[in-house]
Amino acid sequence: MKDQILDLLKNIHEAKELMEINDLLGLTSAEEYKQLQDSIQELVDSYDVFVTKKGKYILLKNCPGIKIGKLSVNKKGFGFVILDKEEDLYVDKKNMNGAIHDDIVLVEVFASGVRKEAKVVRIIKRELNDIVGTITFDEEGKCILKLDADDKRNLIVYLTDESIKDCVEGHKVLAKVLKEYGNHKYLAEVIKIIGHINDPMTDILSIAYKHGIYEEFGDEVEAELVDIPNEVSEKELAGRRDLTDQVIFTIDGDDTKDIDDAISIKVLDNGNYELGVHIADVSNYVKENTALGDAAYSRGTSSYLADTVIPMLPHKLSNGICSLNEGVIRLTMSCVMEIDHKGKFVNYDIFPSYIKSSKRMTYKKVNDIIMRDIVDPEYAPFVDDLKAMNELHMILRKEKNSRGYINFEIDEGKIVQDENGKAIDIIKRTREEGEKLIEDFMIAANECVATHIYNMDLPFMYRIHDTPKPEKIDEFMNLVKILGYKLKGNFNDLSPKGIQNILDQLEDKKEFEILCSLLLRSMRKAEYSKDNIGHFGLASKAYTHFTSPIRRYPDLVVHRLLKKYLVEQDMSMTTIQTLDNSLVEIAQHSSEREVAAVDAERDVFDMKVAEYMEDHIGEEYEGTITTITNFGFFVELPNLVEGLVHVQTIKGDYFTYVPELLAMIGKSTKKQYRLGDKVRVKCVAASKEASMVDFELVKVDEDGNQEQES
């Protein structure tokens, strides 16, 4: 009935009462009216239909000045309403109307200068079930949950006496909201003590809990783990191809414990390469409709927070029976591909298998072999295979580049902590040919699997990346123009090759790393979907995630689907209809959990950066201006630490932000600070609690000596 309602309302531009809609649809029975009530409520819940204060209904698309979206609030108090497939709407602090961060809001759109603004008309939904904070007591002795300084919600939360009996001041806790008093005041109860603020790991776990990421699996999962074996049994090998006589090995980081991919290679008589990608068969142990399966679905992904991992699966699986450890038999799903010297697939096979890894290799030692011809004696038997793999990797990379693969080389930072969990260093992650080799082989397997099922026209889980919004690319190109660069080409061409052409022309510019990051932000986010629209960033017509089922739920789903279609040969209409419905929800949930994990990872990084800089206040650094705003500019150091130079701290003149020049300019001196400029700064403040670092500029005289701005 929902489709009937939508078809009716799309041509009606004034709100209708429910009975009017009933009559227009020609419904006559009480049963049909009840179905209409339920269906239209579902459409309201999905934000397809808007219900007015008078209880009338209208299609949201027919109200151009009304939008519904999630509110994201900045620490400064202003925010943006995030809309699906539309440009975000700016909301000034004075137009919040009581809304807080993460509220689903209905807003009225109005123009303000060159951009669209909005004001909150109504709070549609506030998800305030669980919150994280620190136990404190007010002057009257009432227990209050103090939210962290970086929490964007202005709330006062009181805790029930019964729930705080085991708590002391300084405990970080997870609390469940019971009721609202009004005016942003709430009553809540403690449901878990995370730890004391001075305990190691409490800071990281607090951020994880804020994003719904929990380290404990629960009693039901623990009970099921008892039946999970430590070794593969003879019975489990039935129906699988035996690959234990082949040279198959893994390549991972030095400290990787959850190894889910192994590779093999042969150079065939015709000169082509036979690449084998063998992936841990997690689906053999993690079944649907079990506590383990439900836990994996709920988490959606493993979360990597500084040097802490909160896994999607318990360690007995992720580090044990599912991990492709050296010298032991493991169950796998294999994708074996014949690839020619142009990087094209000639043939392939996808099948259940079992392997025995010949060697657990590390990126460091593999890079020594293929880049520096330095061979560890333990790796000597595998040198020929590694060099053949490197040849194939170069061929695959060339093929990807030729079709428009967008190569965003963005530096990533790594937090180094001491035994007490305190940040003691921040270093750049290294990424050499070994890392790129594995990336290219995994991409090849993911494309092969996705293309195979797509050609079978069966329900599937795709990894998609939509075309960028034209206005976002226009904004970026305008920024490039402001910086004084004139690029060649047709930039109305929103193809992967067109985007890569922009990057190629900017590669030698001093602001390249900044521009690369800004262009990446102009792109849409990749996500999971039942419907295949291709992957823009990879210039791929069909793509999936098949290669990491230990740490990503969609990969586990893909393995289940491959077994259902290719092994069980179950392609019945009942199966297809069931999957058509369930995969939509799984894809949406998996995308949401991925975003939560990424946000948590970023929040932990920012917090640990601030913690590290707390011990470096007063020290001076060379840095680069990466962002300019009306309240100052951000400077990034070589180790990726970023801090704010507030406009009020810039001495010697009155500075204002001139957006059309992307510059902070002095009123009298005309001194400019522009995007990409190198500056010398001094760390003057850092707060782990607020995840903030503040810099001030340092003057450099004609002799190269530094003195504080005055």
N, C-alpha and C positions, 0 to 999 in steps of 0.2 A: 504493500500500500504506500510505502514511502515514495516510490517512484511516481505513483499517481498524484500524490500531494505536490511533489516538486514540479511535475508537468503542469499542474493546474496553476500553481502560484507564480511560475516564471512569467506569465503574461498579465499578472495582476499587480498593480503598483500602489495599492492602498491596503492597509491592514484589514483583515477579515476576522470575524468571530468564528469560533469553532463550529457552531451550528450552520453558519453561512457556508463554510468549507464543506461541511457534511452535505448540505443541499446541492451545492455545485458539483459534488462528486456523484450525486444521485444515490446516496446511501439511505437505506430504509429501515434497517433493523437495529435493535439495541446492541447486538453483538458487533455489527459493523461500526457503530459509533464508538464502542469501547476500543476496537482495533484502531480507529482513527485517533483517539486520545493517546494511545500508547505510541503509535507511529510518529505523531507530530511532536511528542515529547522527546523521542529519540532524535528527531531532526533539530530540535532546540538544543539538546545536549551536545550534538555534533556541530553546532553553530551554523547549520545550513538555514535555519529559520529563526527569526527574531520574534520574541513575544513582547508586546508593548506593556506599559504599566496598566492599561485597561484590559489586558488579557486578549488582545487581538494578535493575529499572526501575519507575518509578511516575510517573503524571501529576502534574506540578508543582502543578496546580490542586487536587489532592486532598491536598496537604500545606499546610494553612493557616498553619502556623508556619514554613514554609520559603519564602524568596523569593530570586530571582536578579535582580540589577540592576547598574548601573554605579555605582561609588563615586566621589563627589565630595568631596574633602578640603579643609577650610578651613585657612587659614594657622595657625590656633591648634591644629590637630592633630585636631579632631573632624571628622565628615563626615556625609554623607547618602547613602543608597542610592536612586538614582533608579529608580522603577518606572513602567512604562507603564500609564496609566489608573488608578493607585492613588496614595495619598498617600506621599510620600517618607518613608523611615525614618531616624531619627537614630542615628548610631553614635558612641559616646564613644571618646575617644583610647585608653582602656585595652581597648577591644573590637575593635581593628583586626586583631589576629592577623597582623601582618606585611603587611597589604594596603596598597597605595599608591594615590594619585590615579589615576583612570581604569581601575582594575582592574574586571573583571567578577567579582562575588563572589556566593557563596551565603551567606545569612545566616539566623540563627535569630531570630525575632521574639519579643519579650517586652514586657509593659506596664511602664511606669515613670511613675507619676503620671498626668497627663492625656494623655500622648502615647505613641505606640508607639516603642520602641527596638529595636535589633537588634545582634547581635554577629556578626562574620564567622566563619563555620565553615570556609570553603574558598575559596581563590582559583581561580576557574574559568578565567580568561584574563587574561594580562598582555600588553598590546600595547606592547612596548618596542623597536620596530624602529629608529627614528631618533630621536635626541635632540640638542638644541642646548645648547652651553655654551662656556665660555672656557678656552683653553689655559693651564694653570698647572703648576708643578713642585713636588713635595714636597721635604723635606729630603734625601732620598736621590737626588734627581734624576729620579724617576719622573714621567712626564707624566700628569697627572690632568685630566679634564674637569670643570671647576667649573660646576655648574648655577647658574642665576640665583637671586637671593634670593627671587623670587616663585614659584619652582618648588615645587610641593607634594609632590614625591617626595624622600624622603631616601635618595639613592643615592650610592655611591662608584664612579666610572667611570674605569678605567685605559685608556690608549690604546696601540695597538701602535706599536712603534718605526718600522716601515716607513711607516705612514700619516702620521706627523707630521714627515717630513723637510723639508717646505716651510713648517712652522708656526713661529711665534714666540710667546713669552708675550704674552697679550693678544688673540690671534686668537679671534674667534668662529667656531665651526665646527659643521657638521652631521656627526654621527657615527652609524654603524650598529652596533648591539649584536651582538656575536658570540657571547658565552656569559656565563652567570651563575656566579660563584664561590660564591655563597651569602651570606646575611646582607646582602642589598642591595648586593653588590659585583659589578661587571660589567666585562667586557673589550669594548672597542669599537674601531672603526677610523674615521678621518676620511675622509669621502667628499666634503666640499666645505668650502673656506674661505670663509666669508661675508664677512669683512672684519675689520679691527682695531677694537677697542672705541672708539677715538678717531676713526674714519673716519665721515663723514656717511653716513646711511642704514643703517649696520650695525645700529643699535638696532632700527629698524623691521623690517628684513629678518629679524633674529633671531626676532622674535615671529611674523612670517609663517611662517618655516620650522617653528617649533614647532607650528603648526596645519596643516602640510602644504600651505602656499601657497608656490609657487616662481615666481620671475620669469622663468626661462629656459624656452624651449619645446622645445629639443633639435634635433638635426640633421635628423631626419626631417620635422619640421614646417617647418624652414627650407627644406628641399629642395622641399616642396610649395608654399611661398610663391612660388617662382620662376614658377609657372604661374598665379598669381592676377593678374588684370589690374588696371591702374590706372584704366581707364575702362570703362564699360559698352559692349559691342559691339552692333551692329545685330542680330546673330543672337540675342542674349539677350532682345530685346524681343518676339520672336514669342510669340503666345498670351497676351499681357498687354494690359490696358486702358491706353490712352495718356491720362494725366492731366496732361501737361506744359502744356496750355493753361489749367489752372485755377490760381487763387490759393491756393497751399499754402505754409505757412511753418513754421518751428520756433521753439520757445521753450525756452531752457535757461539754465543759470548762465553767468556771464561766462567761466569757464575751462573749460567743457565741450568736450571734443574728440570724444567718441564719441556722435554724435547719432543716436538710433535711432527717434524718433517725430516725425511732422509732422502738422499739422492743417489742416482747411479748413472753411468754413461757407457755407451759403446759407440765406436766408430764403425759403421757398417761397410760392407764390401763395395757398395755403390757410392761411398764417400759421405753419405748422410750421417747424422747423429741420432742415436736412440737415447733419449733422455727419460729417465725414470724418476718420478716424484712419488714417494711413498709416505703416506700420512697415517698417523696413529688412528686406529679405528675405535674411537671413544664410544661410538654408538653401540658397540658390542656389550658395554658395561653400563652405560647411562641410558636407561630405557624410558619411554614415555609413561606417564601416569605412575611414577614412582617418586619417592621423596628426593632421591638424587636428581631425577629429571626435572622435578619442579624447582629444586634449588638452582640448578644450572640455568633454567629459564628465567627465574627471578633475578639472578645476578647479571645474566646476559653476556658478561665479559669478565676477564681478570683485570684487576686494577693495579697499576704499577706506580706507586707513590714514593718518590725519592728512591731509596734502596729497599723499600718494603713492598711485598707483593701480597695482595688479598686475592686468592685464586678463585676462579669460577668453580673449580672442582676440588674436593678434598685432596690433601697431599698423597694419600694412598693411591689415588688414580693419577693425579697430575705429575707427581714425581716417581710413581711406582709403576703399576701394571700398564698404564697408557704411555709412559715415557719411553722413547726409542733408545734405551740405554745400550751401551756397547756390550756385545757378546751374549745377549739374551734374546730369545725368540719373542717377538711382539706381533700382534695382529695389526694389519694395515689395510688401507684402501689405496690402490696404486693407479696412477695415470702415467702410462708409458707412451711417449710421443716420438715419432720419426720426424725429424726436422731437417730441411735442406739448407744449402749454403746461402739462401736468401732469407732464412728465418721463417719459412712457411711450413705449416704442418702438412706432411705427406700422408701420414697414417697415425692412428692412435688406438689405444685400448684402455678401458677403465674397468677394474676388477678388484674383488677382495683378495687379499694375499697375506702372507706372513714372511717376516724378514728376521735376520740376525745382523745387527749393525756391526760392521768390521772395525769401525774406529769412531770415537767421539772426538771430532776435530774442533779447533777453535779458530775464530776469524783471524786472530793475531798470527798464528802459525801458517794458516792458509795464505794470508796476504804476504807473508815472508816468501813463500814459494812462488806465487804467481806474479808478484810485483818486484821482488828483490833477489830471487833465485837463491834464497837461503833455506836449506832443507833440514828440518829436525829429523834425526835418524829414525824416529818412530813413524814418520810420515813418508819415508823413502818408497815403500811399496805402492803408494798411491799417487806419486808425482805425475805419472803419465795421465791418469784419469783427471787429476786436477787441472793439468794444462789443457786437456781436451775440453773440459768444462769451461775453462776461461775463454777458449776459442769460440765455443757456442754462445757463451754469455755476450761476447762482443758482437756476434752475428745478430742475436736477439735484440740487443740494445740498438743496433743500427736500424733494424727493421721497425722497432717501436718509434724511433726518432723520425723515420721517413714517413710514417703515417700521421705524425703530429703529437706524439707523446709529449706532455708538458713536464719539463724537468725543473721542478721547484727544489733548489738546493738550499734549504733553510737550516741554519745552524741550530742545534739543540744543546741545552745545558744539562749537566749531570751533577747532582748533589752528592758530595762525599761527607759521610757522617762518622763520628767517633763511636766508641762502644756504648756510649750513653745516649746515642741518637741525636747528638748536636751537630749542626752543619759546620764543618771545618774547612771546606773548600768547594769551589764551583768550577767545573772544567767543561770544555766542549767535548761532545761525543765525537769520536772519530768514525768515519765511514769510508772505507776503502773498497777495492775491487771485490773482495770476498763477500762483503755485505751486499754489494750491488748484484753479484752473481746469484746469490740466493734469492734476492728480490725478483730478478728476471725469471728465474726458474719457477718460482711460485706464481708469478703473473701468468706465465705460459700455461701452467696446470689449471689455474683458475679460469682462464679463457677457454681452454679446451673443454673442461667439464660444462661450463655455462653454455657454450655453443652447441655441444652435443644434446643437452636437454632442451634447449631452445628450438632446435631443429625437430625435436620429437613433439613439440607443441604441447608440453605437459606443465602443470603448475610447478613453480620452482622459486627458489629464494635467490634473487639477484642483488648484486652490489651495484647501485646506479649512481651516476653523477650527472646532474642536469646541466644544460647550457647556461652560461652566466646571464644575469639580467643585463640587457643593453645599457641601462642607465648607470649601472655600477662600473662597467667598462668605460663609459663616457666620462664619469667622474675621475677615474684613474688616468685616462688620457689627458684630461684637463690639468691634472696635477703634474704630469710629465711636461706638459707645455709650459706651465708656470715656472718649472725648474729650468726652462730654457732649451729643452731638447725637442728636436723636430724628427719624427720617425717617418720612415717610408712604408707605404703599404695601404691596403684598404682595411681600415679598422672597423668597418661595418661587418666584416667577416668574423663572426663569432664561432669559428671553427678552432679545433685544437691547434692546427698549424698557424692560424692567425695569432693566437695567444703566444705560442712559442716564438713567433716572429718578433713580437714585442720584446720578449725576454732576451732574445739574441741581440737585438739592437741596443739594449740597455746594459749589456754584460760588462762593457768597459767603463761605465759611468761610476763615479765615486759613491753615488747613492744606491748602487745596484742591490745590495742586500736589503736595504729598506724598501726599495720599490718592489723587489721580489716578494717580500712579506705583505706589502699593501695589495699587490695584485692577487696574491693568494687569498687575502681576506675578501676581495671582490668576487671571488668565485662562490658558487653555492657549496653547501656541505654534501659530501657523499653520504648515502644512506642505504638502507635495505628496502627492497620492494619485491612484491610478487610480479609486478609488471616490468618488463625489460625495456628501458629507453637507452641502454648503452652507458658507457662510462666516459664522460667528456675528457677528464684529465689524462686518462690512459689512451684516449682515442680508440676505444674498444667497443665493438658492436654488441658484445655480450660478455658480462663479467660476473663472477660470483666470489664468495669466500669459501674455499674448500680446504685450505692448507693449515688451519690452526684450530682444530676442534677441541683441544685441551683448554684454550683460553678464550674462544669466541663461540657463543651459542649458535649463530647462523651457520657456521661451518659444521657443527654437529647436526643441524637440521638437514644440510645438504647431503651429508653422509647417509642419513636415514632415507632421504628421497632417492639417492642413487641405488641403495639396496632394494627399496620398494620397486623401482622401475626396472633395474638391470638384472637384479638377482631373483627377486620374487616374481617379476614380470606382472606386477599388480598395476594395471592401468584401467581398471573398471571405472564406470561412470560414478559409482558411489564414492570411490577413492578420490577421483578428480574433483567432485563437488565438495567433499569434505575439506580437501586441501585448498581449494579455491577460497573457502571462507577462513580457515585457520591461519593460512600463511599471511594474510593481510594483518591480522593482529600480532602475529609473531614478528613480522618485519617492523611494524611500528614500535613494539616494545623493545626490540633489539636496538633499534636506532636511538631510542630514548636512553637506554642503559649505556650505550656507547657515549652519548653526550655527557651523561652524568660522570662516567669514568674519566673522560677528557677534562671536564671542568674540575674534578677533584684533583687530578694530576697537576693542573695549572695552579690551583689554589695552594697545594702543598709546595710546589716549586716557589711561588711568590713568598710564602710564609718562611720557607727555609732560606731563601735569599736574604730576607730581612733579618733573620736570626744570625746569619753569617756576617752581615754588615754591622750588626750591633757591636761586634768586636773590632770594627775597622773605622769607627767614627774619628774624624780628624785626619784621615789619610787622603792623599790626592791621587787623581787618576786622569788619564787621557780617555775621552769618550766621544761618541758621535750622537748628534741630535737626531732622534728617530721619530718624534711626534711633537707637533706644536699646537697649543691650544690657547684660549684666551686667558687662562690662569697660569701659563708657563710652558715649559717644554721638558720632554723626557730625554735623558741622556743614557745611552747604553755603553757599558764598558766592554772591553774585549772578551771578558769571561761571561758575557750576556747578562750581568747585573744591570738593572734599569732603575733609575731614580729620577725624581722630579726636581727641576730647578724652578721654584715658584717665582712668578713675575715680580712679586714684591721684594724679593731678595736681590734682584739685579740692580746694582748700584750705578751711580754716575749719570742717570737720566731717567725719564719717565717712559717706560716701554709699553707698547700696545701691540696686540696681535693684528696683523693685516692678512686676512685669509687669501685675498687674491694674489698675494706674493708669497704665501706660505712662509711668513717671516714674522719675527718679533722685532719691532723697529723702535729705536729711541726717538722721542719727539724732537729734541734739540740737536743731538749729535748725528742722528740718522744712522747710528750703528745698527747693524742687522745681525740677527741670529736666524739662520735658515736650515731647513731640512738637509741633513747630510754634513753639516759643518762639524769640524773637529773642535772640541773645547776641552779645557782643563777644569776639573771640578774637584771639590772637596766634599766628602761625606760628612754632613753636619747632624744627621739624625737617622735613626732606623728603629722600627717597631715591629717585632715579631707578631705581637698581638694584632696589629692593624695591617700587617703585610705591606708596610710602606717604607721606602727609602727616600731620603731628601738629600739633594746636593745643593751646593752653592758654587757659583763661578769663581775661579781663581785668575787674577790678572797675570799676564806675562809681559815683562818689560822688554826693552830693545835688546838687552843682553841675554834674554832667555830665562831670567830669574822670575819666580812666581811670588806674587803677594796677593793677599785676600782683596777682593773687590772693595773699593771704598768710594 
